[in-house]
Amino acid sequence: MYIKNHLCAALEENAKSYRICKKWYQKFKIRNFNLKDDDRSNAPKEFDDGELEKLLNKNPIQSQKKLAKRLGVIRQIVSIRLKQ
């Protein structure tokens, strides 16, 4: 706890939160000095815009929820793609 607190104190305003300091401390403790973030296993699934376009060509009045379900992604991802 002592070292984690000092890590946060040293980073001051650059430390986003105590939780992030704790994460970095745990990485450094096992001698993992890789500064890149680890891949998230729960990261949103990516899909090809062509898939979305095909579904919209079939039925242009589908809901975002239905499109998301067919593409295997969350609705917000479909919404973002449609706005691009």
Summary of the structure (lengths in Angstrom):
residues: 84
radius of gyration: 20.5
end to end distance: 45.3
largest distance: 60.2
contacts: 155
relative contact order: 0.10
helix: 62%
strand: 0%
